[in-house]
Amino acid sequence: MELKEAIYERKSIRAYKPDPVPKEVIAEILEAATRAPSSINTQPWEIAVVGGEAMKKLAEECFEEAKSGAKPRADMVLYASSWPEACVKRMRENGKRLFGLLGIPREDREKRKEFQLSMFKFFDAPQTIFISIDKALGVYSLFDCGCLVQNICLMAAAKGLGTCIIYSGVQYPDIIRKYAQIPEDKNIIIAITIGYIDENATVNKFRSNRDPLDNVVIWEGF
Ligand SMILES: Cc1cc2nc3c(=O)[nH]c(=O)nc-3n(C[C@H](O)[C@H](O)[C@H](O)COP(=O)(O)O)c2cc1C
């Protein structure tokens, strides 16, 4: 698959078939993904892949924790405290189109909550990749990890696999540590679900929009 094709093919996949992706395939994806650039070649990422029964238990516990109303307690708070208007507009439009496709009206709080909670179940993905960085590191290293994460998603897309980057997946790091043996001196920053795409799931038919280039690029000297 051409790089451009993989870029356009990749999208967030939020429903998976139960079949696990073979370890060698995930290893090949990660091997290539770690060719990502990083500041002064520091390669700050630490990667944990969870599958099988461990993944099932981890997902179930995170789901129950979120369902019980437990406050998120991520190792690193990555959300902005307030979003600029342009971001809010895109966010709202995205949600409106997604919930529209799923047939969930604005006032159906129960169904919206159910969708939110599905994130804490890792969308029933058979495997999840967790990315951590040393607690000594700051936002600069997050940038490096972003490059790694995009490589993972593109490599997976090129192999016909689905992924979804989920910050919701790292809101209960103590539960993740029970199953992934990530040391306390690391911050778990993001999760990426991976698996075979459930092509019949309505949620996977969603395609998010992008702003036209004219809205996001300033050209000078052309
Ligand atoms: C840092 C980051 C965190 C994300 N967290 C979540 C999440 O918690 N739940 C979710 O469903 N999607 C999450 N996403 C996926 C985005 O919603 C998605 O990438 C965006 O809507 C664009 O859609 P696309 O990936 O299909 O192109 C996250 C993406 C990124 C980059």
The ligand as an SDF file (V2000), in Angstrom:
LIG
                    3D

 31 33  0  0  0  0  0  0  0  0999 V2000
   -4.2670   12.1340   21.5900 C   0  0  0  0  0  0  0  0  0  0  0  0
   -5.5490   11.4960   21.0950 C   0  0  0  0  0  0  0  0  0  0  0  0
   -6.4640   11.0230   22.0220 C   0  0  0  0  0  0  0  0  0  0  0  0
   -7.6480   10.4170   21.5850 C   0  0  0  0  0  0  0  0  0  0  0  0
   -8.5130    9.9050   22.5150 N   0  0  0  0  0  0  0  0  0  0  0  0
   -9.6670    9.3070   22.0970 C   0  0  0  0  0  0  0  0  0  0  0  0
  -10.5650    8.7320   23.0370 C   0  0  0  0  0  0  0  0  0  0  0  0
  -10.3410    8.7590   24.2430 O   0  0  0  0  0  0  0  0  0  0  0  0
  -11.6810    8.1440   22.5800 N   0  0  0  0  0  0  0  0  0  0  0  0
  -11.9580    8.0530   21.2230 C   0  0  0  0  0  0  0  0  0  0  0  0
  -12.9870    7.4760   20.8620 O   0  0  0  0  0  0  0  0  0  0  0  0
  -11.1230    8.5850   20.3040 N   0  0  0  0  0  0  0  0  0  0  0  0
   -9.9830    9.2090   20.7060 C   0  0  0  0  0  0  0  0  0  0  0  0
   -9.1150    9.7270   19.7870 N   0  0  0  0  0  0  0  0  0  0  0  0
   -9.4270    9.6020   18.3460 C   0  0  0  0  0  0  0  0  0  0  0  0
   -9.9220   10.9330   17.7750 C   0  0  0  0  0  0  0  0  0  0  0  0
  -11.2190   11.1800   18.2320 O   0  0  0  0  0  0  0  0  0  0  0  0
   -9.8690   10.8600   16.2370 C   0  0  0  0  0  0  0  0  0  0  0  0
   -8.5410   10.6890   15.8370 O   0  0  0  0  0  0  0  0  0  0  0  0
  -10.4360   12.1080   15.5870 C   0  0  0  0  0  0  0  0  0  0  0  0
  -11.7940   12.2640   15.8700 O   0  0  0  0  0  0  0  0  0  0  0  0
  -10.2600   12.0560   14.0630 C   0  0  0  0  0  0  0  0  0  0  0  0
  -10.8710   10.9040   13.5370 O   0  0  0  0  0  0  0  0  0  0  0  0
  -10.0730    9.7820   12.7340 P   0  0  0  0  0  0  0  0  0  0  0  0
   -9.0280    9.2240   13.6370 O   0  0  0  0  0  0  0  0  0  0  0  0
  -11.1130    8.7570   12.3870 O   0  0  0  0  0  0  0  0  0  0  0  0
   -9.4530   10.4130   11.5280 O   0  0  0  0  0  0  0  0  0  0  0  0
   -7.9170   10.3320   20.1960 C   0  0  0  0  0  0  0  0  0  0  0  0
   -6.9700   10.7960   19.2580 C   0  0  0  0  0  0  0  0  0  0  0  0
   -5.7960   11.3630   19.7140 C   0  0  0  0  0  0  0  0  0  0  0  0
   -4.7820   11.8470   18.6900 C   0  0  0  0  0  0  0  0  0  0  0  0
  1  2  1  0
  2  3  1  0
  2 30  2  0
  3  4  2  0
  4  5  1  0
  4 28  1  0
  5  6  2  0
  6  7  1  0
  6 13  1  0
  7  8  2  0
  7  9  1  0
  9 10  1  0
 10 11  2  0
 10 12  1  0
 12 13  2  0
 13 14  1  0
 14 15  1  0
 14 28  1  0
 15 16  1  0
 16 17  1  0
 16 18  1  0
 18 19  1  0
 18 20  1  0
 20 21  1  0
 20 22  1  0
 22 23  1  0
 23 24  1  0
 24 25  2  0
 24 26  1  0
 24 27  1  0
 28 29  2  0
 29 30  1  0
 30 31  1  0
M  END
$$$$
